[in-house]
Amino acid sequence: MKFTFNTDLHKQIKIIVYLFLFTLAVTIFLSGGLSALEDFSVDQQLTLGLLVFAVYLWIAAPIPTGASSFLILALMLLLNLADTVEEVLAGFLSPAIYFILLLSIISHVLVKVGLDQVVSRFLIRCSRGGIRFIIIGLPLFVLISPIILPSAVARFKILFPLIQNMNYLYGFAEKSIFQKYSLYIIGMLNQNVTTVIFTGGGFPILASQLIRDYNIADLGWVEWFIMIAPPLWLGSIFMVLFVWYYLKMTMPDEKITTFLNKEKDINEERGEVFSTKFWFVLVSFFLMIIVWIVTDQEKVPLLLPPMLLVAFYAIPKIGLVTNRMLRDYDWENFLLLGASFSLGLLLESNGTAEALANLLIGFIPEGTSIVIKVVIIALIVFVLRFFFIVPSSAIVVIFPIVISYSELIGIPPIQLAFLVVMIIGGMMILPIHTTTTYLAYGTGIFSRREQYVFGMLTSILFVIIAILSVFFYW
């Protein structure tokens, strides 16, 4: 999906770039100035410089994303950081980017056969039970929605018109408490709960693949869910309650009615019979999920079921996957992810990630407890994540750096891995930090103050939950 940033967001991007470069300069200065880089080999210094340049390209976007991806790959060869073209393109061999492609296609198919209409009718019928039913039911629905529809953007596009419709249905004013509350649910919360399952979107797919690539763990569908869902849901419920009561306190004059305005039309279609294709797609989709849950990934690769499903949907008599659908895929993002993976592999293979971790660990005083060390590492992840617009790029770059801390401080890598996942997934201070947060802010329903209050508290809360989970859950 392509966005046209307004002037305000352009300023935010420039601020991020300047902050990133300033923070890097301060880090080097506090670590001993340029002499700190003497511990880096020539290749590692060049790799670090390439990393800084790549972050600048990803954040400021001075040239198109696809072109910047090719430039990063070309610089790996020009700087002799890779011996062969095959090494440079190694990131494109990652199953994660093809998994994202396949699930994106399947999400389009689900919408094409009318799953969005099913969700719409379900919520509209629920709304007839009263406004309190929707206030409680909407966040609960969003918490489990990644299982039904993997794309967070698709979920936003389905739910936002419904929210507007219900706001009108109940006779509330424009930018009402209900509308702001619901927009937080489908914007910020919706993005965050994507990580509940590793098939829930691009970010968790990348995270789970990195955990496998670095030989940390080979987690199945259920194992991932058990690891991430309880702490994530706990934080989500707290934020939902906070947002609701915050809005009620800051908008005391608005009353929340409990009755439905019968005179208003909600355009609900009745008695529609779903097509054979709808049931075929729905049943086959859930069969794919069941296969993920019950099979051993070493015997049945994770990519195999969606590969077969996409090919099956393309059979002429079904015709749900077309060449046009494939051409419309966001190939710029595909190139970005592949280049990010290649850069991440380079950081790990030539020791730059470990050297950078050693540099940053200088901020941790000697003799401090494990708790303090984990807190400082969490803050480092938080600061680094702030400078990335795309969470997928953030985790590919930050992950190898943080995992290098495992042996340095004696923390099992699985704990640090999920610390990174939770913090990166929970960052949404600025609208541009995640796609659905940007879409929600772009509606103009949130004030700037509300965006920063909700975004900042959400981000800090999940840092705290991630730290606590390292010691008491993971």
C-alpha positions in Angstrom: 0.0 0.0 0.0 1.3 3.4 -0.9 0.8 6.5 1.2 1.1 10.2 0.5 2.4 11.8 3.6 1.2 15.2 4.5 3.5 18.0 5.6 3.2 17.2 9.3 4.3 13.6 8.7 7.2 14.7 6.4 8.4 16.8 9.4 8.1 13.7 11.7 10.2 11.7 9.2 12.9 14.4 9.1 12.9 14.6 12.9 13.4 10.8 13.1 16.4 11.0 10.7 18.1 13.8 12.6 17.4 12.0 15.9 18.9 8.8 14.6 22.1 10.4 13.4 22.3 12.5 16.6 21.8 9.4 18.8 24.4 7.4 16.8 26.9 10.3 17.3 26.2 10.5 21.0 26.5 6.7 21.4 29.9 6.7 19.7 31.1 9.7 21.8 30.0 8.2 25.1 31.6 4.9 24.1 35.0 6.5 23.7 34.6 8.6 20.6 35.8 7.5 17.2 38.4 5.4 19.0 35.5 3.0 20.0 35.3 2.1 16.3 38.9 0.8 16.4 37.5 -2.4 17.8 35.6 -2.9 14.5 37.4 -4.4 11.6 37.4 -2.5 8.3 34.6 -4.7 6.9 32.6 -4.2 10.1 33.1 -0.4 9.9 31.9 -0.5 6.3 28.9 -2.7 7.3 28.0 -0.2 10.1 28.2 2.7 7.7 26.0 0.7 5.2 23.5 0.1 8.0 23.3 3.8 8.9 22.8 4.6 5.2 20.1 1.9 4.8 18.2 3.3 7.8 18.4 6.7 6.3 17.0 5.4 3.0 14.2 3.5 4.8 13.2 6.4 6.9 13.6 9.5 4.7 12.8 7.7 1.4 14.8 10.1 -0.8 14.4 7.6 -3.7 11.7 4.9 -4.3 11.9 1.9 -2.0 12.6 -0.6 -4.7 15.5 1.4 -6.0 17.0 1.9 -2.5 16.8 -1.8 -2.0 18.8 -2.5 -5.1 21.3 0.3 -4.0 21.9 -1.4 -0.7 22.5 -4.8 -2.4 24.8 -3.2 -5.0 26.9 -1.4 -2.2 27.5 -4.8 -0.6 29.3 -5.8 -3.8 31.0 -2.5 -4.4 32.4 -2.4 -0.8 33.5 -6.1 -1.1 31.4 -7.0 1.9 30.1 -10.0 -0.1 32.1 -12.2 -2.4 29.3 -13.3 -4.8 26.0 -12.1 -6.0 24.5 -15.2 -4.5 25.7 -14.0 -1.0 24.1 -10.6 -1.6 20.8 -12.1 -2.6 20.7 -14.6 0.3 18.0 -12.5 2.0 15.6 -13.4 -0.8 16.0 -17.1 0.1 14.2 -16.5 3.4 10.9 -18.4 3.6 9.4 -15.4 5.5 9.1 -13.0 2.6 7.3 -15.7 0.5 5.1 -16.6 3.5 4.1 -12.9 3.6 3.4 -12.9 -0.1 1.2 -16.1 0.1 -0.8 -14.9 3.1 -1.4 -11.6 1.4 -2.8 -13.4 -1.6 -5.0 -15.6 0.6 -6.2 -12.5 2.5 -7.3 -11.0 -0.8 -9.1 -14.2 -1.7 -11.0 -14.1 1.7 -12.2 -10.6 1.0 -13.0 -11.4 -2.6 -15.5 -14.2 -1.6 -17.2 -11.9 1.0 -15.6 -12.6 4.4 -15.6 -8.9 5.0 -19.4 -8.8 4.5 -19.8 -11.7 7.0 -17.8 -9.7 9.6 -19.8 -6.6 8.8 -23.2 -8.3 9.3 -22.0 -10.0 12.5 -21.0 -6.7 14.1 -24.1 -5.0 12.9 -26.3 -7.7 14.4 -24.3 -7.4 17.6 -24.8 -3.7 17.7 -28.6 -4.3 18.0 -27.8 -5.7 21.4 -26.9 -2.2 22.7 -23.8 0.0 22.7 -22.3 -1.7 25.7 -22.2 -5.0 23.8 -20.1 -3.4 21.1 -17.8 -1.6 23.6 -17.0 -5.0 25.2 -17.3 -7.2 22.1 -15.2 -5.1 19.6 -11.9 -5.5 21.4 -12.6 -9.2 22.1 -13.3 -9.7 18.4 -10.1 -7.8 17.4 -8.0 -9.9 19.8 -8.9 -13.1 17.9 -9.3 -11.6 14.4 -5.7 -12.3 13.2 -6.6 -16.0 13.2 -9.5 -15.3 10.8 -7.9 -12.6 8.6 -4.0 -12.3 8.7 -3.7 -8.8 7.3 -4.0 -6.0 9.8 -4.6 -3.4 7.0 -7.5 -5.6 5.6 -9.0 -5.8 9.1 -8.9 -2.0 9.4 -10.5 -1.5 6.0 -13.3 -3.9 6.9 -14.0 -2.5 10.4 -13.6 1.3 9.8 -16.7 1.8 7.7 -18.6 -0.3 10.3 -17.5 2.0 13.1 -18.6 5.1 11.2 -22.0 3.3 10.5 -22.5 2.4 14.1 -21.6 5.9 15.3 -24.3 7.2 13.0 -26.7 4.4 14.0 -26.5 5.4 17.7 -26.8 9.1 17.0 -23.4 10.1 18.3 -21.6 13.2 17.3 -18.7 13.3 14.9 -15.4 12.4 16.8 -17.5 10.9 19.7 -16.1 8.9 22.6 -17.4 5.8 20.8 -15.7 6.6 17.5 -12.4 7.5 19.1 -12.5 4.4 21.3 -13.3 2.1 18.4 -10.7 3.7 16.2 -8.0 3.0 18.9 -9.2 -0.7 18.8 -9.0 -1.1 15.0 -5.9 1.1 14.6 -3.4 0.6 17.4 -4.8 -2.5 19.2 -5.5 -4.2 15.9 -1.8 -3.8 14.8 -0.4 -5.0 18.1 -2.5 -8.2 18.3 -1.2 -9.2 14.9 1.7 -11.0 16.8 -0.7 -13.3 18.7 0.0 -15.9 16.0 3.0 -16.1 13.8 0.8 -16.4 10.7 -1.0 -13.2 11.7 0.8 -10.8 9.4 4.2 -9.8 8.0 5.9 -8.8 11.2 5.2 -12.0 13.3 6.1 -14.1 10.2 9.5 -12.4 10.0 10.0 -12.7 13.8 9.3 -16.4 13.8 11.6 -17.0 10.8 14.4 -15.1 12.6 14.0 -17.3 15.7 14.4 -20.3 13.4 17.3 -18.9 11.3 19.4 -18.1 14.5 18.7 -21.7 15.8 17.0 -20.3 18.9 13.8 -22.4 18.7 11.6 -24.1 16.2 8.2 -23.0 17.5 4.9 -24.4 16.1 1.6 -22.5 15.7 0.4 -23.4 19.2 3.8 -22.9 20.9 4.1 -19.4 19.5 0.5 -18.6 20.6 1.2 -19.8 24.2 4.4 -17.7 24.4 3.1 -14.4 23.1 -0.7 -14.3 23.6 -1.1 -14.1 27.5 1.2 -11.2 28.1 0.1 -9.4 24.9 -3.6 -9.8 25.7 -3.0 -8.7 29.3 -1.4 -5.5 28.1 -4.1 -5.0 25.5 -7.0 -5.3 28.0 -5.3 -2.7 30.3 -4.9 -0.3 27.3 -8.5 -0.7 26.3 -9.7 0.1 29.8 -7.3 3.1 30.0 -8.4 4.5 26.6 -12.1 4.2 27.5 -11.8 5.9 30.9 -9.4 8.5 29.6 -11.9 9.5 26.9 -14.7 9.6 29.4 -12.7 11.9 31.6 -11.5 14.2 28.8 -15.0 14.4 27.2 -17.3 14.6 30.3 -20.2 16.3 28.5 -20.8 13.4 26.1 -23.3 10.7 27.2 -23.2 7.1 26.0 -26.7 6.0 25.3 -27.7 2.3 25.6 -30.6 2.3 23.1 -30.7 2.0 19.4 -32.1 4.8 17.2 -34.7 2.8 15.3 -35.1 5.6 12.7 -31.6 5.2 11.3 -30.9 2.8 8.5 -27.8 0.6 8.8 -28.2 -1.0 5.4 -28.2 -4.5 6.7 -28.9 -7.1 4.0 -31.0 -10.0 5.1 -31.3 -13.5 4.0 -28.3 -13.6 1.7 -27.2 -17.1 0.8 -23.4 -17.5 0.6 -21.9 -18.9 -2.6 -20.3 -22.3 -2.9 -17.0 -20.5 -3.4 -17.3 -18.8 0.0 -17.7 -22.0 1.9 -15.0 -23.7 -0.2 -12.5 -20.9 0.6 -13.5 -20.7 4.3 -13.3 -24.4 4.9 -10.0 -24.8 3.0 -8.5 -21.8 4.9 -9.3 -23.3 8.3 -8.0 -26.7 7.1 -4.7 -24.9 6.4 -4.7 -23.5 10.0 -5.4 -27.0 11.4 -2.5 -28.4 9.4 -0.2 -25.8 10.9 -1.4 -26.7 14.4 -1.3 -30.5 14.2 1.7 -31.3 11.9 5.4 -31.3 12.5 7.0 -28.4 10.6 10.1 -30.6 9.9 7.9 -33.0 8.0 5.4 -30.6 6.6 7.1 -27.2 5.9 5.2 -24.2 7.0 5.1 -22.8 3.4 3.7 -26.0 1.8 0.0 -25.6 2.8 -0.4 -21.9 1.7 1.5 -22.7 -1.5 -0.9 -25.5 -2.4 -3.9 -23.3 -1.3 -2.9 -20.4 -3.6 -2.4 -22.8 -6.5 -5.7 -24.4 -5.8 -7.5 -21.1 -5.7 -6.0 -20.3 -9.2 -7.6 -23.3 -10.9 -9.6 -22.0 -13.8 -13.0 -23.3 -12.5 -12.3 -21.4 -9.2 -10.5 -18.4 -10.6 -9.9 -16.6 -7.3 -6.2 -16.0 -7.8 -5.4 -14.1 -11.0 -2.3 -12.7 -12.7 -3.7 -9.2 -12.0 -3.9 -10.0 -8.2 -0.2 -11.1 -8.3 0.8 -8.0 -10.3 -1.0 -5.7 -7.7 1.1 -7.1 -4.8 3.4 -4.6 -3.1 6.6 -5.7 -4.8 8.5 -2.7 -3.4 7.9 -4.0 0.1 9.1 -7.5 -1.1 12.4 -5.9 -2.3 12.7 -4.0 0.9 12.3 -7.1 3.0 14.7 -9.1 0.9 17.4 -6.4 1.1 16.7 -6.1 4.9 17.3 -9.8 5.3 20.5 -9.7 3.3 21.8 -6.8 5.4 20.8 -8.6 8.6 22.6 -11.8 7.5 25.7 -9.6 6.7 25.6 -8.0 10.2 25.7 -11.5 11.7 28.1 -13.2 9.4 31.0 -10.7 9.6 30.5 -10.1 13.3 29.2 -6.5 13.1 26.2 -7.3 15.2 28.3 -8.7 18.0 30.8 -5.8 17.8 27.9 -3.3 18.0 26.4 -5.2 20.9 29.8 -5.0 22.7 29.9 -1.3 22.0 26.4 -0.7 23.3 26.9 -2.9 26.4 29.4 -0.3 27.5 26.3 1.6 28.8 25.7 -1.2 31.3 27.7 -0.6 34.5 29.9 -3.6 35.6 28.6 -5.7 38.5 24.9 -4.8 37.9 22.2 -7.3 38.4 20.6 -9.3 35.5 17.4 -7.2 36.0 19.2 -4.0 35.4 20.9 -5.5 32.3 17.6 -6.6 30.8 16.1 -3.2 31.5 18.9 -1.4 29.7 18.8 -3.8 26.8 15.0 -3.2 26.6 15.6 0.5 26.5 18.2 0.1 23.7 15.7 -1.9 21.7 13.1 0.8 22.3 15.4 3.6 21.2 16.5 1.7 18.1 13.0 0.8 17.2 11.9 4.4 17.3 14.0 5.2 14.3 12.4 2.7 12.0 9.1 3.4 10.2 8.6 -0.2 9.1 8.5 -2.8 12.0 9.6 -5.5 9.6 12.8 -3.7 8.8 13.3 -2.9 12.4 13.3 -6.5 13.6 15.6 -7.7 10.8 18.2 -5.2 11.8 17.8 -5.1 15.6 17.3 -8.9 16.2 20.9 -10.0 15.5 22.3 -7.1 17.6 20.2 -8.0 20.7 20.7 -11.8 20.3 24.4 -11.2 20.6 23.7 -10.0 24.2 22.6 -13.5 25.2 26.1 -14.9 25.9 27.4 -11.5 27.1 24.9 -11.3 30.0 23.8 -14.9 30.4 20.2 -14.7 29.4 18.7 -17.5 27.3 18.2 -16.3 23.7 14.6 -17.3 23.5 13.8 -14.7 26.2 15.7 -11.9 24.5 14.0 -12.9 21.2 10.5 -12.4 22.5 11.6 -9.3 24.4 12.5 -7.8 20.9 9.3 -9.1 19.4 7.1 -7.5 22.1 8.9 -4.1 22.1 9.1 -3.7 18.4 5.5 -4.9 17.9 4.2 -2.5 20.6 5.9 0.7 19.3 3.4 3.2 17.9 4.3 6.6 19.3 4.2 8.3 15.9 1.5 7.6 13.3 4.2 6.4 10.8 5.4 3.7 13.2 2.8 1.2 11.9 0.5 1.2 8.9 -2.9 0.9 10.7 -1.8 3.6 13.2 -1.1 5.9 10.3 -4.5 5.0 8.7 -6.3 5.7 12.0 -4.5 9.0 12.5 -5.2 10.0 8.9 -8.9 9.9 9.5 -8.6 13.1 11.6 -10.7 11.6 14.4 -7.8 11.5 16.9 -6.3 14.7 18.1 -2.6 15.0 18.0 -2.5 14.8 21.8 -4.6 11.6 21.9 -2.3 10.0 19.3 0.7 10.7 21.4 -0.9 9.8 24.8 -2.2 6.5 23.5 0.9 5.7 21.4 3.3 6.6 24.1 1.5 4.7 26.9 1.0 1.6 24.7 4.7 1.6 23.7 6.0 2.0 27.3 3.5 -0.5 28.7 4.7 -3.2 26.3 8.3 -2.5 27.2 7.4 -3.1 30.9 5.4 -6.2 30.1 8.2 -7.6 28.0 10.7 -7.1 30.8 8.4 -8.8 33.3 7.8 -11.6 30.9 11.5 -12.3 30.6 11.7 -13.1 34.3 8.2 -14.5 35.1 6.8 -16.0 32.0 9.2 -16.8 29.2 
